[in-house]
Amino acid sequence: MTDQVNTSPQAQESGMLALTINILTAPGDAFSALQKNPVKLFPLAIICLSTMLVMFWYFNIVDYDWYIDDAIAGTSALDEQQQEAAREAMGAISQNTMMYLGTFGGVVGLVLVYVFQAGYLSLASALNGDRYKFTHWFSLVCWTNLPYLLAVVGMAVNIAISPNGQLSAYDLNPLSLANLGMQTTNGSVQTLLNSLNLTMIWSVALIVAAYKQWLNSSMTKALSVVLAPYVLIFGAWAYFALN
C-alpha cells in the first residue's frame, strides 16, 4: 500500500512550525527538508509582517522633531548648511508619510536583499553546474533569515521602554554591533557598525552551513562562495570610510 503524504492545513502548519524550530536549533534537518520542499512564503510573510508592525509602532510613538534632529546629527559627512537643508527637507515630510515610508520601505529593502542573495547564489550554482535553482536559494535565504525575528523582538522591547518617544533609529536594534559596544569616532565606520548585527551574522553562517551540506563542498569553498559579496561590499565600505 502506498504511503500518502498528509497535506491537510493542520499538517502543513505543524510542518512549518517544526521547520521554524529546526532552522534555529537543528539547521541540518531544516536544510534537508528544504532540499525536498523549498517553501518560501511562510518565513517571508513572518519576517515582513513583524518588520512592518515594529516599524509602524516606532514611527507612531517617536518624537518626530527629535527624530529629525537625531537623524541629521548622525550624518557627520554633511556640513552645517547641508544639514540645515536636510532638516528642512525632512521637516516637509509629515510623520504619517515618514511612517509609511519607513514601514513599507524597510520591508521592500529586506525583500530586495533576499532576492539579491538568492540571485547571486543561483548564479554561482549555475556557474558550478549545480542542480539548485533560484527557488531553492530564495527559500533558503528566507528561512535562514528567521533569526532576524530576535532583532524585531529587541526593537519592540526598546520601543516599549521609551515612552517619551526619544529613541534613535540608530539605537532601535539592540543586536547591532554598535549597540553591543563597538563604537568609533569615524562616522562612516560607525554607520557600518550600526548596519551590522548578530542576527545577520547568524543568518550568513546558516547559509554557509546549508551550502556545504547541499553541495557536499568543503568549508573553504562554502565560505568563499557565500561570503564573497559581503567581503566586497563591506570591504569597500570600510576602505572608503578609512581613507
C-alpha positions in Angstrom: 0.0 0.0 0.0 1.5 3.4 -1.0 2.1 5.8 1.8 0.1 9.1 1.5 1.5 12.4 2.4 -0.7 14.4 4.8 -1.3 17.7 3.2 -4.1 18.9 5.5 -3.8 22.5 6.8 -3.0 21.2 10.2 -0.2 19.1 9.0 1.2 21.9 6.9 1.1 24.3 9.9 2.8 21.6 12.1 5.5 21.2 9.4 6.1 24.9 9.2 6.4 25.1 13.0 8.8 22.2 13.1 10.9 23.7 10.3 11.0 27.1 12.1 12.2 25.4 15.3 14.8 23.3 13.4 16.3 26.3 11.5 17.2 27.7 14.9 18.0 24.5 16.8 18.8 21.8 14.3 19.6 23.5 11.0 20.9 20.4 9.3 17.4 18.8 9.5 15.9 22.0 8.2 18.3 22.1 5.2 17.4 18.6 4.3 13.7 19.4 4.4 14.2 22.5 2.2 16.1 20.4 -0.4 12.9 18.4 -0.9 10.3 21.2 -0.5 11.7 24.8 -0.9 8.8 26.6 0.6 9.3 30.3 1.0 6.0 32.2 1.7 5.8 31.3 5.4 9.1 32.7 6.6 8.9 35.7 4.2 5.4 36.6 5.5 6.5 36.3 9.1 9.6 38.5 8.6 7.8 41.1 6.5 4.7 41.4 8.8 6.8 41.5 12.0 9.0 44.2 10.5 6.1 46.2 9.3 4.4 46.1 12.8 7.5 47.1 14.7 8.4 50.0 12.3 4.7 51.2 12.3 4.8 51.2 16.1 8.2 53.0 16.1 7.1 55.9 13.8 3.8 56.2 15.8 5.5 56.8 19.1 8.7 58.6 18.1 9.1 62.3 18.9 9.2 63.4 15.2 11.0 66.7 15.7 13.6 65.0 17.9 13.8 62.1 15.4 14.7 64.6 12.6 17.4 66.3 14.7 18.8 62.9 15.7 18.9 61.7 12.1 20.6 64.8 10.9 23.1 64.7 13.8 24.1 61.2 12.6 25.1 62.4 9.1 28.6 63.6 10.0 29.6 63.9 6.3 27.3 66.9 5.9 28.4 70.5 6.8 26.1 72.8 8.7 24.5 74.3 5.5 23.8 70.8 4.1 22.4 69.6 7.5 20.0 72.5 7.6 18.8 71.8 4.1 18.4 68.1 5.0 16.5 69.2 8.2 14.1 71.3 6.1 13.6 68.6 3.6 12.7 66.0 6.3 10.5 68.5 8.1 8.5 68.9 4.9 7.5 65.2 5.2 4.7 64.6 7.7 5.1 62.0 10.4 2.4 59.8 8.8 4.2 59.9 5.5 7.5 59.0 7.1 5.7 56.2 9.0 4.5 54.7 5.7 7.9 55.2 4.0 9.7 53.6 7.0 7.2 50.8 7.3 6.9 49.7 3.7 10.4 50.9 2.6 12.0 48.7 5.2 10.1 45.6 4.1 10.8 46.3 0.4 14.5 46.7 1.2 14.6 43.4 3.0 12.9 41.6 0.1 15.3 43.1 -2.4 18.3 42.0 -0.3 16.9 38.5 -0.2 16.4 38.5 -4.0 19.9 39.7 -4.5 21.3 37.0 -2.2 19.3 34.2 -3.9 20.2 35.6 -7.3 23.8 35.6 -6.5 23.7 32.1 -5.1 21.8 30.7 -8.0 24.3 32.3 -10.4 27.2 30.8 -8.5 25.3 27.5 -8.6 24.8 27.7 -12.3 28.4 28.5 -13.0 29.4 25.5 -10.9 26.9 23.2 -12.7 25.0 22.5 -9.5 21.3 21.5 -9.7 19.8 24.1 -7.3 17.9 26.9 -8.9 16.7 30.3 -7.7 13.6 28.9 -6.0 15.8 26.7 -3.7 18.2 29.5 -2.9 15.4 32.1 -2.3 13.7 29.6 0.1 16.9 29.0 1.9 17.6 32.8 2.2 14.1 33.4 3.6 14.4 30.6 6.2 17.9 31.4 7.3 16.9 35.0 8.0 14.4 33.9 10.6 16.9 34.8 13.4 16.1 38.4 12.4 12.9 37.9 14.4 15.1 38.1 17.6 16.2 41.6 16.5 12.5 42.5 15.9 11.7 41.4 19.4 14.6 43.5 20.7 13.3 46.5 18.8 9.8 46.1 20.3 11.3 46.0 23.8 13.3 49.2 23.1 10.1 50.9 21.8 8.1 49.7 24.9 10.7 51.1 27.3 10.9 54.5 25.6 7.6 56.2 26.5 8.9 59.7 25.7 9.4 58.7 22.0 13.1 59.8 22.0 14.5 56.6 20.7 17.1 56.9 18.0 16.8 54.9 14.8 20.5 54.0 15.4 19.6 52.6 18.9 16.5 50.7 17.8 18.1 47.4 17.1 19.8 46.2 20.4 21.7 43.5 18.5 23.7 45.8 16.2 27.4 45.8 16.7 27.3 49.4 17.6 24.7 48.8 20.4 26.7 45.9 21.6 29.6 48.2 22.5 31.6 48.6 19.2 32.0 52.3 18.9 34.3 54.6 16.9 34.7 58.3 16.2 34.7 57.7 12.5 31.2 58.4 11.3 31.3 56.2 8.2 32.6 53.2 10.2 30.1 53.9 12.9 27.3 53.7 10.3 28.8 50.3 9.2 28.7 49.1 12.8 25.1 50.3 13.1 24.2 48.3 10.0 25.8 45.0 11.1 24.1 42.9 13.7 24.3 39.5 15.3 21.3 38.1 13.5 22.8 39.0 10.2 26.0 37.1 11.1 23.9 34.2 12.3 21.9 34.1 9.0 25.1 34.2 6.9 26.5 31.3 9.0 23.4 29.3 8.3 23.7 29.9 4.6 27.3 28.8 4.7 26.3 25.6 6.5 23.5 24.9 4.1 25.7 25.5 1.0 28.3 23.0 2.5 25.5 20.4 3.2 23.6 20.8 -0.1 26.6 20.7 -2.3 28.8 18.4 -0.2 31.5 21.0 -0.5 34.5 21.9 1.6 34.1 24.6 4.3 36.6 26.7 2.5 34.6 26.7 -0.7 31.3 27.3 1.1 32.8 30.3 2.9 34.4 31.7 -0.2 31.2 31.5 -2.3 28.8 32.7 0.3 30.9 35.4 1.8 32.3 36.9 -1.4 29.6 39.6 -1.9 29.8 40.6 1.8 33.6 40.9 1.7 33.3 43.0 -1.5 30.5 45.3 -0.2 31.6 45.8 3.4 35.3 45.7 2.5 34.8 48.6 0.0 32.6 50.5 2.6 35.4 50.1 5.2 38.1 51.1 2.8 36.4 54.4 1.7 35.5 55.1 5.4 39.1 54.8 6.5 40.6 56.7 3.6 
